Amino acid sequence: MEELKSVDIEKKNIEQKYDKGLVASTFIKYAAYIVIFFGFLYFIVRYIFPMFR
């Protein structure tokens, strides 16, 4: 006959904290990346590309 095993199960409640400041800073960071990227593309098209014509 098999022995009965007693297993204690511990429940953990995970609460996701929603921080508006973190969301805003992440948005500003990626917006800055996009502005820098398009500024670099503008520089290439405006100043570098005409040199090769």
Jmol script that loads the backbone (N, CA, C; Angstrom):
load data "model"
ATOM      1  N   MET A   1       0.846  -1.177   0.000  1.00  0.00           N
ATOM      2  CA  MET A   1       0.000   0.000   0.000  1.00  0.00           C
ATOM      3  C   MET A   1       0.894   1.244   0.000  1.00  0.00           C
ATOM      4  N   GLU A   2       0.477   2.225  -0.767  1.00  0.00           N
ATOM      5  CA  GLU A   2       1.261   3.465  -0.887  1.00  0.00           C
ATOM      6  C   GLU A   2       1.054   4.358   0.331  1.00  0.00           C
ATOM      7  N   GLU A   3       2.115   5.036   0.692  1.00  0.00           N
ATOM      8  CA  GLU A   3       2.004   5.978   1.798  1.00  0.00           C
ATOM      9  C   GLU A   3       1.368   7.267   1.304  1.00  0.00           C
ATOM     10  N   LEU A   4       0.552   7.863   2.119  1.00  0.00           N
ATOM     11  CA  LEU A   4      -0.056   9.143   1.762  1.00  0.00           C
ATOM     12  C   LEU A   4       0.956  10.244   2.023  1.00  0.00           C
ATOM     13  N   LYS A   5       1.145  11.080   1.018  1.00  0.00           N
ATOM     14  CA  LYS A   5       2.093  12.175   1.164  1.00  0.00           C
ATOM     15  C   LYS A   5       1.338  13.471   1.429  1.00  0.00           C
ATOM     16  N   SER A   6       1.754  14.177   2.391  1.00  0.00           N
ATOM     17  CA  SER A   6       1.148  15.458   2.715  1.00  0.00           C
ATOM     18  C   SER A   6       1.988  16.566   2.066  1.00  0.00           C
ATOM     19  N   VAL A   7       1.352  17.315   1.202  1.00  0.00           N
ATOM     20  CA  VAL A   7       2.051  18.378   0.505  1.00  0.00           C
ATOM     21  C   VAL A   7       1.374  19.703   0.841  1.00  0.00           C
ATOM     22  N   ASP A   8       2.147  20.626   1.384  1.00  0.00           N
ATOM     23  CA  ASP A   8       1.619  21.956   1.662  1.00  0.00           C
ATOM     24  C   ASP A   8       1.843  22.831   0.441  1.00  0.00           C
ATOM     25  N   ILE A   9       0.793  23.420  -0.051  1.00  0.00           N
ATOM     26  CA  ILE A   9       0.886  24.298  -1.212  1.00  0.00           C
ATOM     27  C   ILE A   9       0.781  25.733  -0.735  1.00  0.00           C
ATOM     28  N   GLU A  10       1.781  26.500  -1.102  1.00  0.00           N
ATOM     29  CA  GLU A  10       1.813  27.899  -0.698  1.00  0.00           C
ATOM     30  C   GLU A  10       1.357  28.754  -1.873  1.00  0.00           C
ATOM     31  N   LYS A  11       0.347  29.553  -1.648  1.00  0.00           N
ATOM     32  CA  LYS A  11      -0.157  30.432  -2.706  1.00  0.00           C
ATOM     33  C   LYS A  11       0.564  31.764  -2.641  1.00  0.00           C
ATOM     34  N   LYS A  12       0.953  32.246  -3.808  1.00  0.00           N
ATOM     35  CA  LYS A  12       1.583  33.563  -3.875  1.00  0.00           C
ATOM     36  C   LYS A  12       0.743  34.448  -4.783  1.00  0.00           C
ATOM     37  N   ASN A  13       0.377  35.573  -4.275  1.00  0.00           N
ATOM     38  CA  ASN A  13      -0.352  36.543  -5.080  1.00  0.00           C
ATOM     39  C   ASN A  13       0.634  37.549  -5.645  1.00  0.00           C
ATOM     40  N   ILE A  14       0.652  37.640  -6.958  1.00  0.00           N
ATOM     41  CA  ILE A  14       1.561  38.566  -7.613  1.00  0.00           C
ATOM     42  C   ILE A  14       0.743  39.750  -8.104  1.00  0.00           C
ATOM     43  N   GLU A  15       1.065  40.887  -7.575  1.00  0.00           N
ATOM     44  CA  GLU A  15       0.366  42.102  -7.983  1.00  0.00           C
ATOM     45  C   GLU A  15       1.293  42.920  -8.871  1.00  0.00           C
ATOM     46  N   GLN A  16       0.803  43.259 -10.038  1.00  0.00           N
ATOM     47  CA  GLN A  16       1.601  44.087 -10.925  1.00  0.00           C
ATOM     48  C   GLN A  16       1.353  45.542 -10.566  1.00  0.00           C
ATOM     49  N   LYS A  17       2.429  46.210 -10.252  1.00  0.00           N
ATOM     50  CA  LYS A  17       2.305  47.620  -9.905  1.00  0.00           C
ATOM     51  C   LYS A  17       2.443  48.443 -11.174  1.00  0.00           C
ATOM     52  N   TYR A  18       1.533  49.343 -11.376  1.00  0.00           N
ATOM     53  CA  TYR A  18       1.485  50.176 -12.562  1.00  0.00           C
ATOM     54  C   TYR A  18       1.986  51.557 -12.185  1.00  0.00           C
ATOM     55  N   ASP A  19       3.161  51.890 -12.627  1.00  0.00           N
ATOM     56  CA  ASP A  19       3.771  53.163 -12.281  1.00  0.00           C
ATOM     57  C   ASP A  19       3.727  54.085 -13.490  1.00  0.00           C
ATOM     58  N   LYS A  20       2.959  55.148 -13.404  1.00  0.00           N
ATOM     59  CA  LYS A  20       2.831  56.075 -14.531  1.00  0.00           C
ATOM     60  C   LYS A  20       4.142  56.792 -14.824  1.00  0.00           C
ATOM     61  N   GLY A  21       4.933  57.025 -13.807  1.00  0.00           N
ATOM     62  CA  GLY A  21       6.225  57.675 -14.005  1.00  0.00           C
ATOM     63  C   GLY A  21       7.161  56.808 -14.831  1.00  0.00           C
ATOM     64  N   LEU A  22       7.135  55.512 -14.589  1.00  0.00           N
ATOM     65  CA  LEU A  22       7.975  54.594 -15.356  1.00  0.00           C
ATOM     66  C   LEU A  22       7.524  54.540 -16.809  1.00  0.00           C
ATOM     67  N   VAL A  23       6.225  54.538 -17.028  1.00  0.00           N
ATOM     68  CA  VAL A  23       5.691  54.520 -18.392  1.00  0.00           C
ATOM     69  C   VAL A  23       6.071  55.802 -19.120  1.00  0.00           C
ATOM     70  N   ALA A  24       5.969  56.927 -18.448  1.00  0.00           N
ATOM     71  CA  ALA A  24       6.288  58.216 -19.073  1.00  0.00           C
ATOM     72  C   ALA A  24       7.777  58.304 -19.398  1.00  0.00           C
ATOM     73  N   SER A  25       8.620  57.854 -18.496  1.00  0.00           N
ATOM     74  CA  SER A  25      10.060  57.930 -18.765  1.00  0.00           C
ATOM     75  C   SER A  25      10.458  56.991 -19.899  1.00  0.00           C
ATOM     76  N   THR A  26       9.824  55.840 -19.984  1.00  0.00           N
ATOM     77  CA  THR A  26      10.097  54.919 -21.093  1.00  0.00           C
ATOM     78  C   THR A  26       9.637  55.522 -22.407  1.00  0.00           C
ATOM     79  N   PHE A  27       8.480  56.172 -22.408  1.00  0.00           N
ATOM     80  CA  PHE A  27       7.985  56.822 -23.619  1.00  0.00           C
ATOM     81  C   PHE A  27       8.938  57.932 -24.067  1.00  0.00           C
ATOM     82  N   ILE A  28       9.410  58.730 -23.132  1.00  0.00           N
ATOM     83  CA  ILE A  28      10.329  59.818 -23.460  1.00  0.00           C
ATOM     84  C   ILE A  28      11.635  59.256 -24.018  1.00  0.00           C
ATOM     85  N   LYS A  29      12.112  58.164 -23.438  1.00  0.00           N
ATOM     86  CA  LYS A  29      13.356  57.554 -23.901  1.00  0.00           C
ATOM     87  C   LYS A  29      13.218  57.085 -25.350  1.00  0.00           C
ATOM     88  N   TYR A  30      12.150  56.352 -25.656  1.00  0.00           N
ATOM     89  CA  TYR A  30      11.982  55.856 -27.022  1.00  0.00           C
ATOM     90  C   TYR A  30      11.635  56.968 -27.998  1.00  0.00           C
ATOM     91  N   ALA A  31      10.925  57.990 -27.549  1.00  0.00           N
ATOM     92  CA  ALA A  31      10.665  59.149 -28.410  1.00  0.00           C
ATOM     93  C   ALA A  31      11.974  59.846 -28.757  1.00  0.00           C
ATOM     94  N   ALA A  32      12.882  59.945 -27.807  1.00  0.00           N
ATOM     95  CA  ALA A  32      14.196  60.545 -28.077  1.00  0.00           C
ATOM     96  C   ALA A  32      14.984  59.708 -29.076  1.00  0.00           C
ATOM     97  N   TYR A  33      14.913  58.377 -28.952  1.00  0.00           N
ATOM     98  CA  TYR A  33      15.571  57.514 -29.928  1.00  0.00           C
ATOM     99  C   TYR A  33      15.036  57.757 -31.331  1.00  0.00           C
ATOM    100  N   ILE A  34      13.732  57.890 -31.454  1.00  0.00           N
ATOM    101  CA  ILE A  34      13.111  58.109 -32.768  1.00  0.00           C
ATOM    102  C   ILE A  34      13.516  59.454 -33.341  1.00  0.00           C
ATOM    103  N   VAL A  35      13.528  60.501 -32.516  1.00  0.00           N
ATOM    104  CA  VAL A  35      13.923  61.832 -32.982  1.00  0.00           C
ATOM    105  C   VAL A  35      15.386  61.825 -33.439  1.00  0.00           C
ATOM    106  N   ILE A  36      16.247  61.184 -32.676  1.00  0.00           N
ATOM    107  CA  ILE A  36      17.663  61.101 -33.060  1.00  0.00           C
ATOM    108  C   ILE A  36      17.815  60.327 -34.361  1.00  0.00           C
ATOM    109  N   PHE A  37      17.092  59.229 -34.506  1.00  0.00           N
ATOM    110  CA  PHE A  37      17.168  58.416 -35.720  1.00  0.00           C
ATOM    111  C   PHE A  37      16.737  59.217 -36.943  1.00  0.00           C
ATOM    112  N   PHE A  38      15.583  59.899 -36.859  1.00  0.00           N
ATOM    113  CA  PHE A  38      15.121  60.672 -38.004  1.00  0.00           C
ATOM    114  C   PHE A  38      15.992  61.904 -38.247  1.00  0.00           C
ATOM    115  N   GLY A  39      16.563  62.463 -37.205  1.00  0.00           N
ATOM    116  CA  GLY A  39      17.509  63.562 -37.387  1.00  0.00           C
ATOM    117  C   GLY A  39      18.749  63.100 -38.128  1.00  0.00           C
ATOM    118  N   PHE A  40      19.229  61.921 -37.797  1.00  0.00           N
ATOM    119  CA  PHE A  40      20.374  61.354 -38.498  1.00  0.00           C
ATOM    120  C   PHE A  40      20.041  61.074 -39.971  1.00  0.00           C
ATOM    121  N   LEU A  41      18.860  60.522 -40.225  1.00  0.00           N
ATOM    122  CA  LEU A  41      18.440  60.286 -41.612  1.00  0.00           C
ATOM    123  C   LEU A  41      18.323  61.603 -42.382  1.00  0.00           C
ATOM    124  N   TYR A  42      17.776  62.635 -41.746  1.00  0.00           N
ATOM    125  CA  TYR A  42      17.652  63.937 -42.388  1.00  0.00           C
ATOM    126  C   TYR A  42      19.033  64.485 -42.742  1.00  0.00           C
ATOM    127  N   PHE A  43      19.967  64.355 -41.818  1.00  0.00           N
ATOM    128  CA  PHE A  43      21.334  64.816 -42.063  1.00  0.00           C
ATOM    129  C   PHE A  43      21.949  64.083 -43.250  1.00  0.00           C
ATOM    130  N   ILE A  44      21.768  62.774 -43.296  1.00  0.00           N
ATOM    131  CA  ILE A  44      22.328  62.001 -44.409  1.00  0.00           C
ATOM    132  C   ILE A  44      21.710  62.427 -45.733  1.00  0.00           C
ATOM    133  N   VAL A  45      20.393  62.547 -45.778  1.00  0.00           N
ATOM    134  CA  VAL A  45      19.717  62.901 -47.028  1.00  0.00           C
ATOM    135  C   VAL A  45      20.029  64.332 -47.433  1.00  0.00           C
ATOM    136  N   ARG A  46      20.107  65.230 -46.484  1.00  0.00           N
ATOM    137  CA  ARG A  46      20.285  66.650 -46.781  1.00  0.00           C
ATOM    138  C   ARG A  46      21.734  67.024 -47.127  1.00  0.00           C
ATOM    139  N   TYR A  47      22.710  66.439 -46.435  1.00  0.00           N
ATOM    140  CA  TYR A  47      24.093  66.875 -46.598  1.00  0.00           C
ATOM    141  C   TYR A  47      25.020  65.833 -47.223  1.00  0.00           C
ATOM    142  N   ILE A  48      24.854  64.585 -46.869  1.00  0.00           N
ATOM    143  CA  ILE A  48      25.772  63.557 -47.357  1.00  0.00           C
ATOM    144  C   ILE A  48      25.364  63.068 -48.749  1.00  0.00           C
ATOM    145  N   PHE A  49      24.093  62.782 -48.926  1.00  0.00           N
ATOM    146  CA  PHE A  49      23.618  62.237 -50.205  1.00  0.00           C
ATOM    147  C   PHE A  49      23.896  63.164 -51.386  1.00  0.00           C
ATOM    148  N   PRO A  50      23.708  64.490 -51.279  1.00  0.00           N
ATOM    149  CA  PRO A  50      23.999  65.362 -52.432  1.00  0.00           C
ATOM    150  C   PRO A  50      25.489  65.381 -52.839  1.00  0.00           C
ATOM    151  N   MET A  51      26.389  64.995 -51.971  1.00  0.00           N
ATOM    152  CA  MET A  51      27.810  64.956 -52.317  1.00  0.00           C
ATOM    153  C   MET A  51      28.122  63.897 -53.366  1.00  0.00           C
ATOM    154  N   PHE A  52      27.299  62.874 -53.458  1.00  0.00           N
ATOM    155  CA  PHE A  52      27.551  61.772 -54.374  1.00  0.00           C
ATOM    156  C   PHE A  52      26.870  61.940 -55.722  1.00  0.00           C
ATOM    157  N   ARG A  53      26.218  63.057 -55.944  1.00  0.00           N
ATOM    158  CA  ARG A  53      25.549  63.280 -57.246  1.00  0.00           C
ATOM    159  C   ARG A  53      26.520  63.798 -58.265  1.00  0.00           C
TER     160      ARG A  53
END
end "model"
wireframe off; spacefill off
backbone 0.3
color backbone group
